[in-house]
């Protein structure tokens, strides 16, 4: 799994009602926290929502390797975007 660092873009799971109906929003890593035994990390992110509200600051977010793992996590989660081909 990739290691997070400041400024990296990830995809955060958010409440659709705050994001123009979409449950995924791009987010920038603003702090890197603890690494976990499964290779994931805890990060803080600033999510850019598709709405007239200000960005959403999210703390204690589990950064997962993929969307499926993020959706299975019981809590705030984000995942790496798929690689461009």
PyMOL commands that set and color helices and strands:
alter all, ss='L'
color gray80, all
select helices_A, chain A and resi 16-18+67-72
alter helices_A, ss='H'
color red, helices_A
select strands_A, chain A and resi 9-13+24-35+41-47+56-64+77-79
alter strands_A, ss='S'
color yellow, strands_A
deselect
rebuild
show_as cartoon
